């Protein structure tokens, strides 16, 4: 029996046990426990559906392979044709099951705050920061998520020195949590007359969005400054004191928002970003206490790793952690990220679940 079939059987056994517990009349008075079991069973059902499909495909593949030993050449050719059709499908379902087997992250269903900032490379870095922001926006469109731009700072050549956005939808954190890190681009800038390839970097931070009830902020611990917004004017943006800067005194965290004409809206957006950063900081502290002897990719807040390279000359994107290289850069920048994100999630999530050291490496 394959390892996956054994894991599928274990999942089926756990699902039966949960169904029996949920059917127990005594559970009626234990609502929080009941809800926990119901959520777990809901996650397992996705695994059971994929498992049933895997069982059938596995049996069909084994049957077709057995026919390869027949004397009839026509029968053998039919078996080869069948395997050519079934084996890629079996591989796809196997990958889906391996992803489902990764223990759930408690933050998986959270919305996120994405912060994109240009790094080394001047205006070319700012241009690529704008490319990455558009890439994530297009990916969000494909998945039916909502993106709300909270703050931005434009570059002189039309890119973005900084973009902070809220991304809302089903399973946002589960898909984007491994995007945090340094993204490197290698391409010929539009302003490069000699055709030389430049290397620039952009940092991406992905923070689980915090609810007000989770992060209690004492107003006495805040210093709130209001000022006129900088940058392009128009419609009173930089003629009134609408920009807001909030400093969290105990941690020294500073958030500034100025995109809205309303001071109240800028203040609300700044508080939203501050709560997310404080939650990320608290989760990083708790994670460090549990695993001080290793460096994990999830929850540490470390963003100094060069996680990915985008090479325009070769239309190549390489994720250094998952060891995956795809020659489909235009499609990925247009938001076709699922193949890449699946490979990264499978590689990193399994490592984190086993408590091993993070696998991010420089190429």
NORHU-V644888 format. One record per residue. N is the residue number from 1. RES is the residue in one letter. SS is DSSP state (helix for helix, strand for strand, loop for the rest). PHI is phi as a letter, one per 40 degrees, with the letter a starting at -180 (999 if undefined). OMEGA is omega in degrees with one decimal (none if undefined). Layout:
((N,RES,SS,PHI,OMEGA) (N,RES,SS,PHI,OMEGA))
This chain:
((1,X,loop,999,179.5) (2,X,loop,c,178.9) (3,X,helix,d,-179.5) (4,X,helix,c,178.1) (5,X,helix,c,177.3) (6,X,helix,c,179.2) (7,X,helix,c,177.4) (8,X,helix,c,177.9) (9,X,helix,c,178.0) (10,X,helix,c,178.8) (11,X,helix,c,177.9) (12,X,helix,c,178.1) (13,X,helix,c,178.6) (14,X,helix,c,179.2) (15,X,helix,c,177.9) (16,X,helix,c,179.0) (17,X,helix,c,179.3) (18,X,helix,c,179.0) (19,X,helix,c,177.4) (20,X,helix,c,179.5) (21,X,helix,c,179.9) (22,X,helix,c,178.9) (23,X,helix,c,-179.7) (24,X,loop,c,-179.5) (25,X,helix,d,-179.2) (26,X,helix,c,-179.2) (27,X,helix,c,-176.4) (28,X,helix,c,-179.0) (29,X,helix,c,-178.8) (30,X,loop,b,-170.0) (31,X,helix,c,-177.3) (32,X,helix,c,177.9) (33,X,helix,c,178.4) (34,X,helix,d,-179.1) (35,X,helix,c,177.7) (36,X,helix,c,178.0) (37,X,helix,c,-178.9) (38,X,helix,c,177.9) (39,X,helix,c,179.4) (40,X,helix,c,179.4) (41,X,helix,c,177.5) (42,X,helix,c,177.3) (43,X,helix,c,-178.1) (44,X,helix,c,-178.7) (45,X,helix,c,176.5) (46,X,helix,c,178.7) (47,X,helix,c,-178.7) (48,X,helix,c,178.4) (49,X,helix,c,178.0) (50,X,helix,c,179.5) (51,X,helix,c,178.4) (52,X,helix,c,178.5) (53,X,helix,c,-179.6) (54,X,helix,c,180.0) (55,X,helix,d,-177.3) (56,X,helix,c,-179.8) (57,X,helix,c,-179.8) (58,X,helix,c,179.5) (59,X,helix,c,179.5) (60,X,helix,c,179.5) (61,X,helix,c,179.1) (62,X,helix,c,178.3) (63,X,helix,c,179.5) (64,X,helix,c,179.0) (65,X,helix,c,178.9) (66,X,helix,c,-179.1) (67,X,helix,c,179.4) (68,X,loop,c,179.9) (69,X,loop,c,-178.9) (70,X,loop,c,179.5) (71,X,loop,c,-175.8) (72,X,loop,c,-178.5) (73,X,helix,c,179.0) (74,X,helix,c,178.3) (75,X,helix,c,178.6) (76,X,helix,c,179.5) (77,X,helix,c,176.9) (78,X,helix,c,178.5) (79,X,helix,c,178.3) (80,X,helix,c,177.8) (81,X,helix,c,-179.8) (82,X,helix,c,178.7) (83,X,helix,c,178.7) (84,X,helix,c,178.7) (85,X,helix,c,-171.7) (86,X,helix,c,-172.3) (87,X,helix,c,175.9) (88,X,helix,c,178.8) (89,X,helix,c,177.5) (90,X,helix,c,178.7) (91,X,helix,c,179.7) (92,X,helix,c,179.1) (93,X,helix,c,178.1) (94,X,helix,c,178.5) (95,X,helix,c,178.3) (96,X,helix,c,-179.0) (97,X,helix,c,179.4) (98,X,helix,c,175.7) (99,X,helix,c,179.9) (100,X,helix,c,-179.5) (101,X,helix,c,178.8) (102,X,loop,c,-179.3) (103,X,loop,d,-176.2) (104,X,loop,c,172.8) (105,X,loop,c,-179.2) (106,X,loop,c,179.6) (107,X,loop,c,-167.8) (108,X,loop,d,-176.6) (109,X,loop,c,-179.3) (110,X,loop,c,164.1) (111,X,loop,c,-176.9) (112,X,strand,b,166.5) (113,X,strand,b,177.8) (114,X,strand,b,178.6) (115,X,strand,b,-178.6) (116,X,strand,b,-178.5) (117,X,strand,b,175.6) (118,X,strand,c,-179.8) (119,X,loop,b,178.5) (120,X,loop,c,178.0) (121,X,loop,h,174.9) (122,X,helix,g,-175.9) (123,X,helix,c,177.1) (124,X,helix,c,176.7) (125,X,helix,c,178.2) (126,X,helix,c,177.5) (127,X,helix,c,-179.9) (128,X,helix,c,174.4) (129,X,helix,d,175.7) (130,X,helix,c,176.9) (131,X,helix,c,-179.7) (132,X,helix,c,178.3) (133,X,helix,c,177.8) (134,X,helix,c,178.7) (135,X,helix,c,-179.5) (136,X,helix,c,177.0) (137,X,helix,c,-179.9) (138,X,helix,c,175.5) (139,X,helix,c,178.2) (140,X,helix,c,177.8) (141,X,helix,c,-179.4) (142,X,helix,c,-176.6) (143,X,helix,c,178.2) (144,X,loop,g,177.7) (145,X,loop,c,177.2) (146,X,strand,b,177.9) (147,X,strand,b,177.0) (148,X,strand,b,179.2) (149,X,strand,c,-177.0) (150,X,strand,c,-179.1) (151,X,strand,a,178.9) (152,X,strand,a,174.6) (153,X,strand,b,-172.8) (154,X,strand,c,174.9) (155,X,loop,c,-177.6) (156,X,loop,c,-176.7) (157,X,loop,b,175.7) (158,X,loop,h,176.8) (159,X,loop,c,-179.4) (160,X,strand,b,172.0) (161,X,strand,c,178.4) (162,X,strand,a,173.2) (163,X,strand,a,177.8) (164,X,strand,b,-175.7) (165,X,strand,b,172.2) (166,X,strand,c,178.5) (167,X,strand,b,-174.3) (168,X,strand,b,177.4) (169,X,loop,i,-177.7) (170,X,loop,c,173.6) (171,X,loop,g,-176.5) (172,X,helix,c,-178.5) (173,X,helix,c,-177.2) (174,X,helix,c,-178.3) (175,X,helix,c,-171.7) (176,X,helix,b,-171.1) (177,X,helix,c,-179.3) (178,X,helix,c,178.8) (179,X,helix,c,-179.0) (180,X,loop,c,-179.6) (181,X,strand,i,-179.1) (182,X,strand,c,177.9) (183,X,strand,b,-175.8) (184,X,strand,b,178.1) (185,X,strand,b,175.7) (186,X,strand,b,-179.5) (187,X,strand,a,177.3) (188,X,loop,c,179.3) (189,X,loop,c,179.7) (190,X,loop,c,-178.1) (191,X,loop,c,-176.7) (192,X,loop,c,-175.6) (193,X,loop,c,-176.4) (194,X,loop,c,177.8) (195,X,loop,g,-179.7) (196,X,loop,c,178.3) (197,X,loop,c,177.2) (198,X,strand,b,175.5) (199,X,strand,b,179.4) (200,X,strand,b,-179.2) (201,X,strand,b,175.9) (202,X,strand,b,176.9) (203,X,strand,c,177.8) (204,X,strand,b,173.8) (205,X,strand,b,178.0) (206,X,strand,b,-175.5) (207,X,strand,b,173.8) (208,X,strand,c,-177.1) (209,X,loop,c,-176.1) (210,X,loop,c,171.7) (211,X,loop,c,-179.9) (212,X,loop,c,-177.4) (213,X,loop,c,-178.9) (214,X,loop,c,-177.5) (215,X,loop,b,178.7) (216,X,loop,c,-178.5) (217,X,loop,b,177.9) (218,X,loop,c,179.8) (219,X,helix,d,179.7) (220,X,helix,c,-179.3) (221,X,helix,c,-178.5) (222,X,strand,b,167.5) (223,X,strand,b,-175.6) (224,X,strand,b,178.5) (225,X,strand,b,175.2) (226,X,strand,b,-175.1) (227,X,strand,a,175.7) (228,X,loop,c,-179.0) (229,X,loop,c,174.8) (230,X,loop,c,176.8) (231,X,loop,g,-177.2) (232,X,loop,d,-178.0) (233,X,loop,c,-178.9) (234,X,loop,h,175.4) (235,X,loop,f,172.3) (236,X,loop,g,-178.1) (237,X,loop,c,-177.8) (238,X,loop,b,175.8) (239,X,loop,b,175.6) (240,X,loop,b,179.7) (241,X,loop,c,-176.4) (242,X,loop,c,-178.8) (243,X,strand,c,-177.2) (244,X,strand,b,172.8) (245,X,strand,b,-179.2) (246,X,strand,b,176.5) (247,X,strand,b,175.9) (248,X,strand,c,-169.0) (249,X,loop,c,-177.8) (250,X,loop,c,-176.5) (251,X,loop,b,-176.3) (252,X,loop,g,177.8) (253,X,strand,c,-179.2) (254,X,strand,b,177.3) (255,X,strand,b,178.2) (256,X,strand,b,176.4) (257,X,strand,b,-177.6) (258,X,loop,a,-172.2) (259,X,loop,c,-178.9) (260,X,loop,c,175.5) (261,X,loop,c,-177.7) (262,X,loop,c,176.5) (263,X,helix,c,-179.8) (264,X,helix,c,179.4) (265,X,helix,c,177.7) (266,X,helix,c,178.8) (267,X,helix,c,179.8) (268,X,helix,c,179.3) (269,X,helix,c,178.9) (270,X,helix,c,178.2) (271,X,helix,c,177.9) (272,X,helix,c,178.7) (273,X,helix,c,-179.5) (274,X,helix,c,179.1) (275,X,helix,c,179.6) (276,X,helix,c,-179.7) (277,X,helix,c,178.5) (278,X,helix,c,177.0) (279,X,helix,c,178.2) (280,X,helix,d,179.7) (281,X,helix,c,-179.7) (282,X,helix,c,178.6) (283,X,helix,c,177.1) (284,X,helix,c,179.0) (285,X,helix,c,179.9) (286,X,helix,c,179.7) (287,X,helix,c,-179.2) (288,X,helix,c,178.6) (289,X,helix,c,-178.8) (290,X,helix,c,-173.8) (291,X,loop,a,-176.7) (292,X,loop,c,-175.3) (293,X,loop,c,178.4) (294,X,loop,a,177.4) (295,X,loop,b,-178.6) (296,X,loop,b,-179.4) (297,X,loop,c,-176.5) (298,X,loop,c,169.0) (299,X,loop,g,-178.5) (300,X,loop,c,-174.6) (301,X,loop,g,178.8) (302,X,loop,c,-177.9) (303,X,loop,b,-177.3) (304,X,loop,c,179.5) (305,X,loop,c,171.6) (306,X,strand,c,-170.6) (307,X,strand,c,-169.9) (308,X,strand,a,176.8) (309,X,strand,b,177.1) (310,X,strand,b,-177.2) (311,X,strand,b,-174.7) (312,X,loop,c,-177.4) (313,X,loop,c,-178.3) (314,X,loop,b,-176.7) (315,X,loop,f,-171.4) (316,X,strand,b,172.2) (317,X,strand,b,-178.0) (318,X,strand,b,171.9) (319,X,strand,c,-172.1) (320,X,loop,c,-179.8) (321,X,loop,c,-177.6) (322,X,loop,c,-177.8) (323,X,loop,g,-175.6) (324,X,strand,b,174.1) (325,X,strand,b,179.0) (326,X,strand,b,177.8) (327,X,loop,b,-178.8) (328,X,loop,a,-174.9) (329,X,helix,d,-180.0) (330,X,helix,d,-179.5) (331,X,helix,c,-179.7) (332,X,helix,c,178.0) (333,X,helix,c,175.8) (334,X,loop,c,174.2) (335,X,loop,h,179.6) (336,X,loop,c,-169.6) (337,X,loop,b,-168.2) (338,X,helix,c,-179.1) (339,X,helix,d,179.8) (340,X,helix,c,-177.6) (341,X,helix,c,176.8) (342,X,helix,c,-179.4) (343,X,helix,c,179.7) (344,X,helix,c,-178.8) (345,X,helix,c,-178.9) (346,X,helix,c,-177.4) (347,X,helix,c,-173.2) (348,X,helix,c,-176.2) (349,X,helix,c,178.0) (350,X,helix,c,178.6) (351,X,helix,c,178.5) (352,X,helix,c,-179.5) (353,X,helix,c,-179.8) (354,X,loop,c,178.2) (355,X,loop,g,180.0) (356,X,loop,c,179.3) (357,X,loop,c,178.8) (358,X,loop,d,-173.8) (359,X,loop,b,179.8) (360,X,loop,c,-178.9) (361,X,loop,b,172.3) (362,X,loop,c,176.5) (363,X,loop,c,none))
